[in-house]
């Protein structure tokens, strides 16, 4: 087996890691890297964007593109370039249509295993899901339908009525790779058959799981690095052994490199050596204030977030550890508070600092960043 521990190209300070993640995630445009051309390219770069809050996901993706246009994210959902589904961790993500099939095939089984008892307790076993699948295929044969329309078909077939049943059936069948959430009708994202809505060969059935996980590991560190093996284990919900083998394969293929930070090994993509050779350019690119969306990958995409967010302040971003990630104010690479929209038109900024009130100059920079945010679109 290839050496799973590539030789580090640099020893980084935590501040360097925080700033490099901003550049790698394309939240800060670096002169040598630029920004993804459009929403589909931005999502492909990150591989998956957590998206249980769909309006926030629009903002997160648009913030990584030159146009900063949330309507362009909606257009990419409507025309099939982007979809939303449950590939891992039992959580909705945005993915490109090209990536949704194989990531769900690779990561879905462990998510299904984790949810199995909960589903059985709700009276749903594999026979029930197979029956629900047949109903969904018949209902969606002529094209996408709303959740309510699909739920009505399941109720008519004898399933318990209600949104909780619809959610459980939709979640499970999407995690099995059979359904995706695609185009938007009003405030409702429609459900589509995956094999009709995704491109041919999207599940990459001919490739073994080990090869897919090696590809995923390389894609993750290219879009999130510097990041650790533990970060990747948490992001994918795969075993540490499988992830270490994938990292070794990615290193052997020349698709990832390593750095160290306070004794820990962190991984990045092929751009990392050039970036660390000119950290001054990285620091210049990451000066100032930005406002991240709720559930943004900058915070959520790691097991260890301390480069950007202290453990003490993490409790303020995720109150009670309930999985609800607030939008964050980032100044010079570090999280300094949370923010929210206020007012009847949600056009007023409210900043909640982690400690003392922010200096006037920083407050003014927050208002400028708020004015530059992509407009949040309505919908779920």
N, C-alpha and C positions, 0 to 999 in steps of 0.2 A: 504494500500500500504506500502511496506517496506520503512524504513527510507532512503531517497535518499542521505544522507550525512553521510557516514561511519566515525567512529572516526579516526582521523589522527594517523598514526604510527610514525610520525616524523615531525619536522619543519625544512625545508631545505633552504639553501641559494641558490641564482640563480646559482652559480657555481656548486653546487651539482646537481641541475636539469639538467644543460647542460651535465655534465659527466654521470649522470644516463641514459640520453637519448642515449648517445653513446653506453653504455653497453646494454641497452634494445634493441636498434635497431641492435645490433650485429655488429656494426662497430668497436668496441673495444672488443677483446676477454677477458672476465672475467674468472678467473680460475674456478669458480663454475658453470659457464653457458656454456662456450665454444662458438663454432660457429655452425650454421646449417650445416648438413652434405653435402648438395648439393643445387643447385639453387632452386629446387621445395620446399625444406624445408625452404630456406631463404625467398622466396616469401610467403609461407604459414604463416611464423612467423609474417610478416608485414601485411598479409591479401591481400594488394594490393599495387603495386608500380607504381607510375605515370610513363607513358612510351610513351608520344607522340614522344620523341626522342629515337628510339629503340636502337641505339648503346650505348647511355648513360645509358639506362636501363640495358643493358648487363653488363656494368661496375658496376653500382650500386648493382646489385644482386651478381655478382661474388665477389665483395669486401667484401661480408658478408659470404663467404664460405672459408674453409681452402685451397682449391686448387686455388682459385682466377683465375678461368679459364672462360673467356667469351664464349669460344666455348662450354662449358658445358651448358650455358644458351641457346645457339642456339639449342643444341641437345634436351633440354627439351621442346622447342617449336616444334621441328620436330617430336618428338615422342608423343606429346599430353599431357605431364604432365603440361605444361604451355600454356596459351593462352593470347591474348591481345584483350581487348574489352573496351566498354564505359559504365562502370557500374554506374558512378556518375559524377556530375559536368560537364558533356559533354566532358570529357577528357579521353584519352586512358590510360589504366592501364594494367600492367601484373598481372595475378592471376593464381592460380592453376586451373586445369580443375575441381577439386572438389568444388572450391569456386566460380567460375565464374557464374554459373547458378543462385544460390540463391542470391548472392549479386546484380546481375543485376535485378532479380525479385523484390528485396526489394527496391533498390535505384533508379532504372531506371525511374519509373513513375514521380518523381519530376524533373528529368533531361529532360524528354520529355515535361513536362508541361512548363518548363522554355524556351524550344526551339520552342514551338508550333507556336508562332507568326512569328518567323523568317522563319520557314518552310512554313507557309501559304503565307508569302510574296514572297517566291520562287516558289509559285504555287503548293505546295505539301500538300495535305490533307490526312486523314486516308484512304480514298478510293484509292488514288494513292499509298500509302505505302502498302496497301493490294495487289494491283496489282503487285508492285515491289517484294513483298514477294513471290508471286506465280512464277514469272519469276526466282527469285533466287533459289527457291526450284527445279525447273526443271533443271536449269543450273548446280547446285551443287549436283544433285542426285547421280552422279557417282564419286564424290570426290571434294576436294578443287580446286579452280581456282584463278587466279590472279585478282586484282582489274580491270585491263584493260579488261580481258576476261569477267568478270561479267558486267562491264560497257557497253561493246559491246552488251551483251544480253539485257540489259535495253534499250539501244538506239534502237536496232532492234524491241523492243516491243513498241516503240513510245515515250519514255522519251527523254527529251532534252539532246543532246550529251554534253560531256565535263566532266572534272574531278570534277568540283564542284557539278554537279548532282550526280555523282557516290559517292562522299563523303557524301552528304546529305542522300542519300538512305541507304548507308552502315551504317552510324552513327545511323540513326533512327532504322533500323531493328536490329542492334546489341544491341542498348539500349532497344529494346523490348525483347531481349533475343533470337532472331532467328538466328543470325549470330555471328561468332567469327573470329578473325584472328589467324591462327594456324601455320602451317609449313612454312619454308622459302625456296624460290626458287631463287637463286642468291641474288639480292638485294630486292626482292619482297616478302612480307609476304602474303601468300595465304588466301583466305576467305573460311570458311567452315560452313556448317549447324551446329548450336549449338547442336541440338538433335542427330546428328550423331557423332559429335566430342567430346562432353562432356559425362561423365559417366552417366549411368542410375540413375535417382533420383537427379540429380545435382541441380534442382530448389527447392527441398525440399517443394513441393507443399502442403504437408499435414500439414506443420507448419505455424501458424499464423505469421503475420508480426511482432507483438510485440515480439514473441520468437526469431525470426531471428535478430531483432535489438538488443536484449539483448545479443545474442551470438556475434554479430558484435562489440558491445561496449566492451565486455570483451576481444575479440581478439585484438581490436585496442589498448587498454591501455597496454595489455601484450607485444605488439610489439613496442609501441611508448611512453609509460609512462616514467616519470610522465607527464600527460597531463590533461587539464581541460575539463569540459563539453563544453565550447566554442570551444576548439580545435576539439572535436568530432563533434560538430554541423557543423563547417566549413568543416571538412574532408568528412562528409557524405552528406552534404546539406539537412539534415533532420531538422525538427522543434526542438526548444529547449525543448518543452514539451515532445515530443516523446523520445528524447535522455535522458532527466532526468529520465523518467520512465524506460528506458533500463538500465541506471546506477543503479537505485534502485534494479531492478531485478538481475543484475549482482552481486551487493553487497550481496543480500539475498542468492544467490547461492554460495557465498564464492569465486567468481572469480575475484574480484577486491578489492583493498584497497586504502586508501587515505593518503596523506601527505599534509602539508601546505607549502607555500612559500610566504613570504611577504603578509600574510593575505589571499591569494588565496588557494582554495582547488584544489589539483591535484590528479589524479588517476593513479594507476599502477596495474600490475598483481600480482599474489601470490608471485612472487620472491622479490617484493619490500621490505618487512620487513627485510629479510635477507641481502639485499644489503645495506640498510640504517644503519643496525647494525654495518657494517664494511665499512664505507665510505673511510677509508684509502686504502682498496683493490680496490675500485672503482677509486680512484685518481691514484693509481699505474697503473691500467689498461688503463687509458686514458691519460697518459703522452705522450708527443711527438706530432708529426705532422701527419695528414692524409689529403688526398685530396678526397673530395666527388665528385661524378658525377654531371653533370647538372641535375636539377630537383630532386635532391636526397631528400628522405623523411625526412632526418635530418632537413632540412630547410623547405621544402614544406609541411610537414605533420602536421603543427600546425597553428592555428590562431595567437597565440602569440609566436613569435620566439625570443624574447628578451633574453632568457637565453643563447642562442647560438650566436645571431646576433642582434646588436643594431638597433634601428629604423633608425638611420642615415645611417648605413652601409647597411641596407636592400635595400635602394634605389640604392646602387651600385651593389647589387646582382640581383635585378629585375629592371633594368633601365626603368624609366617611368611607372612602375607598369604594364608592358605589358604582364605579365604572363610567360616571358621567364627567367628561373632561371639559372644563371651562375654557373659553378662549383666553389666550395668554398674550401679555405685552412683553416683547423681547427688546432689550436695549443693549447694543454692542455684544450681542451673542448670548446674553443671560436673561432669563425670565425675571421680571421685576414686579409683576402684578397680573391681575386678570382684568378683563374688560367686558362690557355688555352694551347692547343697543337699548336705548330708552326712548320714550316719547310715543305718541300715537302713531307716528310714521316710522318709528324705529330709526330715526335719523339723528339721534343725539348720543354721544359717547359718554359712558360712565366708566372710569378707571378706578379699580380698587388695588392700591399698592400693597405689597407684602408687608411693608414696614411703615416708615415715616412717609409723609406726603412726598410725591415726586417733585423735584425742582421745577421751577416755572418753564425752563427751556425744554425739559423732558415732557412736561404736560403739553406744551405747544407742538412738539414733535409727534406726540400721540394723536393730536387732533389732525395734523397733516396726514399721518398714516391712515387715520379713519376716513378722511375725505378721499383717499386713494384706493380704499378697499373696493373690490368688486361688489356690486349691489346684490344683496341676498334675494333670491327668488322665492316666492311662496311655494308651498307644497311639502309633502312628506317623502 
